[in-house]
Amino acid sequence: MKHNIAAAVDHTLLKPGMLASQVAQLCEEANTHGFAAVCVPPLFVKQAKQALEGSHVKVATVIGFPFGYSSIEAKLAETLLAIVDGADELDVVINFTAIKNNDWAFVANEINHLMPVITANKRTIKVIIESGVLTDDEIIKCCEIYGAAGVHFMKTSTGYAEKGASVHAVALMRKHLPAHIQIKASGGIRDAAFAEALMDAGATRLGTSSGIALAQGKASTTQY
Protein backbone atom coordinates (compact mmCIF):
# COMPACT_ATOMS: atom_id res chain seq x y z
CA MET A 1 0.00 0.00 0.00
CA LYS A 2 1.36 3.42 -0.96
CA HIS A 3 1.30 6.02 1.82
CA ASN A 4 1.65 9.79 1.83
CA ILE A 5 5.07 9.70 3.45
CA ALA A 6 5.61 13.47 3.41
CA ALA A 7 2.47 14.11 5.47
CA ALA A 8 3.78 11.69 8.14
CA VAL A 9 7.28 13.11 8.50
CA ASP A 10 8.53 14.83 11.64
CA HIS A 11 11.49 16.62 10.01
CA THR A 12 14.13 16.14 12.69
CA LEU A 13 17.38 17.80 13.65
CA LEU A 14 18.69 16.97 17.13
CA LYS A 15 22.47 16.96 16.69
CA PRO A 16 24.65 18.53 19.37
CA GLY A 17 26.25 21.68 18.02
CA MET A 18 23.55 22.37 15.45
CA LEU A 19 23.16 25.94 14.22
CA ALA A 20 20.24 28.35 14.13
CA SER A 21 20.72 28.60 10.37
CA GLN A 22 20.10 24.85 10.12
CA VAL A 23 16.85 25.23 12.05
CA ALA A 24 15.74 27.94 9.63
CA GLN A 25 16.48 25.60 6.72
CA LEU A 26 14.68 22.73 8.46
CA CYS A 27 11.53 24.82 8.86
CA GLU A 28 11.65 26.03 5.26
CA GLU A 29 12.01 22.45 4.01
CA ALA A 30 9.15 21.22 6.21
CA ASN A 31 6.86 23.93 4.89
CA THR A 32 7.87 23.32 1.28
CA HIS A 33 7.36 19.56 1.40
CA GLY A 34 4.21 19.53 3.54
CA PHE A 35 5.71 17.64 6.48
CA ALA A 36 3.71 17.08 9.66
CA ALA A 37 6.18 18.72 12.04
CA VAL A 38 9.72 19.77 12.73
CA CYS A 39 11.44 18.29 15.78
CA VAL A 40 14.14 20.47 17.32
CA PRO A 41 15.93 20.81 20.67
CA PRO A 42 14.21 22.99 23.29
CA LEU A 43 16.63 25.87 22.61
CA PHE A 44 15.19 26.31 19.11
CA VAL A 45 11.46 25.98 19.80
CA LYS A 46 10.82 29.74 19.76
CA GLN A 47 12.72 30.18 16.50
CA ALA A 48 10.89 27.28 14.82
CA LYS A 49 7.51 28.51 16.05
CA GLN A 50 8.14 31.95 14.62
CA ALA A 51 9.46 30.57 11.32
CA LEU A 52 6.40 28.35 10.87
CA GLU A 53 3.77 30.88 11.94
CA GLY A 54 0.76 30.63 9.64
CA SER A 55 1.70 27.20 8.30
CA HIS A 56 0.16 23.82 9.17
CA VAL A 57 3.56 22.43 10.28
CA LYS A 58 3.73 21.67 14.00
CA VAL A 59 6.71 22.33 16.24
CA ALA A 60 7.86 19.35 18.30
CA THR A 61 10.65 19.19 20.84
CA VAL A 62 12.21 16.56 23.07
CA ILE A 63 11.97 16.08 26.82
CA GLY A 64 14.45 14.02 28.87
CA PHE A 65 16.43 13.43 25.70
CA PRO A 66 18.15 11.15 24.85
CA PHE A 67 18.48 8.79 27.83
CA GLY A 68 15.27 9.40 29.76
CA TYR A 69 16.68 8.98 33.23
CA SER A 70 16.30 12.57 34.42
CA SER A 71 13.96 13.07 37.35
CA ILE A 72 10.21 13.47 37.01
CA GLU A 73 10.55 17.03 38.32
CA ALA A 74 13.14 17.84 35.63
CA LYS A 75 10.90 16.46 32.89
CA LEU A 76 7.98 18.48 34.23
CA ALA A 77 10.09 21.63 34.18
CA GLU A 78 11.27 20.93 30.63
CA THR A 79 7.69 20.28 29.55
CA LEU A 80 6.38 23.53 31.03
CA LEU A 81 9.18 25.58 29.48
CA ALA A 82 8.63 23.96 26.08
CA ILE A 83 4.93 24.79 26.27
CA VAL A 84 5.69 28.40 27.20
CA ASP A 85 8.06 28.62 24.23
CA GLY A 86 5.30 27.41 21.91
CA ALA A 87 5.92 23.70 21.35
CA ASP A 88 2.85 21.94 19.92
CA GLU A 89 4.14 18.42 20.47
CA LEU A 90 6.37 16.93 23.17
CA ASP A 91 8.45 13.83 22.48
CA VAL A 92 9.16 12.56 25.99
CA VAL A 93 11.81 9.91 26.62
CA ILE A 94 10.53 7.52 29.24
CA ASN A 95 12.75 6.20 32.01
CA PHE A 96 13.73 2.90 30.42
CA THR A 97 16.36 2.51 33.13
CA ALA A 98 13.42 2.10 35.52
CA ILE A 99 11.90 -0.46 33.16
CA LYS A 100 15.11 -2.48 33.09
CA ASN A 101 15.02 -2.47 36.89
CA ASN A 102 11.40 -3.66 36.81
CA ASP A 103 10.20 -0.48 38.53
CA TRP A 104 6.87 -0.20 36.76
CA ALA A 105 5.42 1.87 39.60
CA PHE A 106 7.94 4.61 38.78
CA VAL A 107 7.08 4.40 35.07
CA ALA A 108 3.37 4.81 35.79
CA ASN A 109 3.99 7.59 38.32
CA GLU A 110 6.10 9.52 35.82
CA ILE A 111 3.49 9.57 33.07
CA ASN A 112 0.72 10.32 35.56
CA HIS A 113 2.59 13.48 36.58
CA LEU A 114 3.19 14.60 33.00
CA MET A 115 -0.23 13.97 31.47
CA PRO A 116 -2.26 16.57 33.44
CA VAL A 117 0.12 19.36 32.38
CA ILE A 118 0.06 18.31 28.73
CA THR A 119 -3.69 17.79 28.50
CA ALA A 120 -4.47 21.03 30.36
CA ASN A 121 -2.41 22.90 27.80
CA LYS A 122 -3.90 20.97 24.86
CA ARG A 123 -0.53 19.69 23.65
CA THR A 124 0.35 16.39 22.02
CA ILE A 125 2.59 13.89 23.81
CA LYS A 126 4.65 11.19 22.14
CA VAL A 127 6.33 8.85 24.62
CA ILE A 128 9.61 7.40 23.38
CA ILE A 129 10.01 3.87 24.72
CA GLU A 130 13.35 2.98 23.02
CA SER A 131 11.96 -0.29 21.68
CA GLY A 132 15.34 -1.50 20.44
CA VAL A 133 16.57 -2.07 24.01
CA LEU A 134 13.31 -3.52 25.39
CA THR A 135 12.00 -7.07 25.25
CA ASP A 136 8.64 -7.81 23.65
CA ASP A 137 7.13 -8.30 27.11
CA GLU A 138 8.46 -4.90 28.20
CA ILE A 139 7.04 -3.24 25.08
CA ILE A 140 3.65 -4.83 25.75
CA LYS A 141 3.71 -3.63 29.36
CA CYS A 142 4.52 -0.12 28.09
CA CYS A 143 1.50 -0.33 25.80
CA GLU A 144 -0.68 -1.18 28.79
CA ILE A 145 0.64 1.67 30.97
CA TYR A 146 0.73 4.38 28.30
CA GLY A 147 -2.51 3.21 26.76
CA ALA A 148 -4.22 3.58 30.12
CA ALA A 149 -2.60 6.99 30.63
CA GLY A 150 -4.07 8.25 27.35
CA VAL A 151 -0.92 9.37 25.54
CA HIS A 152 -1.38 10.48 21.94
CA PHE A 153 1.54 8.56 20.44
CA MET A 154 4.02 5.88 21.37
CA LYS A 155 7.34 6.36 19.62
CA THR A 156 9.86 3.62 18.94
CA SER A 157 13.22 5.27 19.45
CA THR A 158 15.41 8.29 20.14
CA GLY A 159 17.81 7.42 17.34
CA TYR A 160 20.62 7.21 19.89
CA ALA A 161 20.32 3.57 20.95
CA GLU A 162 22.05 0.71 19.16
CA LYS A 163 18.81 -0.19 17.40
CA GLY A 164 16.14 2.15 16.06
CA ALA A 165 12.73 1.54 14.53
CA SER A 166 11.66 -1.93 13.41
CA VAL A 167 8.59 -3.27 11.68
CA HIS A 168 8.30 -5.88 14.43
CA ALA A 169 8.19 -3.27 17.21
CA VAL A 170 5.63 -1.12 15.39
CA ALA A 171 3.39 -4.13 14.69
CA LEU A 172 3.67 -5.26 18.33
CA MET A 173 2.74 -1.81 19.57
CA ARG A 174 -0.19 -1.58 17.16
CA LYS A 175 -1.49 -4.95 18.37
CA HIS A 176 -1.39 -3.98 22.05
CA LEU A 177 -2.34 -0.29 22.01
CA PRO A 178 -5.88 1.12 21.94
CA ALA A 179 -6.87 2.02 18.39
CA HIS A 180 -6.93 5.76 19.05
CA ILE A 181 -3.29 5.90 20.18
CA GLN A 182 -0.98 6.49 17.24
CA ILE A 183 2.56 5.25 16.65
CA LYS A 184 5.62 7.23 15.64
CA ALA A 185 8.50 5.24 14.19
CA SER A 186 11.95 6.80 14.40
CA GLY A 187 15.58 5.85 14.30
CA GLY A 188 17.32 4.67 11.14
CA ILE A 189 14.53 5.47 8.66
CA ARG A 190 16.57 6.34 5.60
CA ASP A 191 14.74 4.88 2.62
CA ALA A 192 11.19 4.98 1.29
CA ALA A 193 10.71 1.21 1.24
CA PHE A 194 11.40 0.97 4.99
CA ALA A 195 9.14 3.95 5.63
CA GLU A 196 6.32 2.26 3.69
CA ALA A 197 6.82 -0.99 5.65
CA LEU A 198 6.66 0.85 8.97
CA MET A 199 3.46 2.59 7.93
CA ASP A 200 1.99 -0.70 6.72
CA ALA A 201 2.69 -2.06 10.23
CA GLY A 202 0.79 0.81 11.83
CA ALA A 203 3.04 3.87 12.11
CA THR A 204 1.35 7.19 11.34
CA ARG A 205 4.37 9.42 11.97
CA LEU A 206 8.01 9.02 10.94
CA GLY A 207 10.78 10.76 12.86
CA THR A 208 13.67 11.22 10.45
CA SER A 209 16.24 13.64 9.12
CA SER A 210 15.82 11.99 5.71
CA GLY A 211 12.31 13.29 5.08
CA ILE A 212 13.08 14.93 1.75
CA ALA A 213 14.68 11.78 0.35
CA LEU A 214 11.81 9.63 1.65
CA ALA A 215 9.18 11.90 0.12
CA GLN A 216 11.03 11.62 -3.19
CA GLY A 217 11.23 7.83 -2.98
CA LYS A 218 15.00 7.85 -2.51
CA ALA A 219 17.48 6.59 0.04
CA SER A 220 19.55 8.78 2.34
CA THR A 221 22.87 8.43 4.14
CA THR A 222 21.90 10.48 7.21
CA GLN A 223 22.22 8.89 10.63
CA TYR A 224 18.74 9.47 12.16
Beta strands, then each sheet from edge to edge (+ up, - down):
strand 1: 9-12
strand 2: 37-40
strand 3: 58-63
strand 4: 89-93
strand 5: 124-128
strand 6: 153-155
strand 7: 182-186
strand 8: 205-208
sheet 1: 1+ 2+ 3+ 4+ 5+ 6+ 7+ 8+ 1+
end
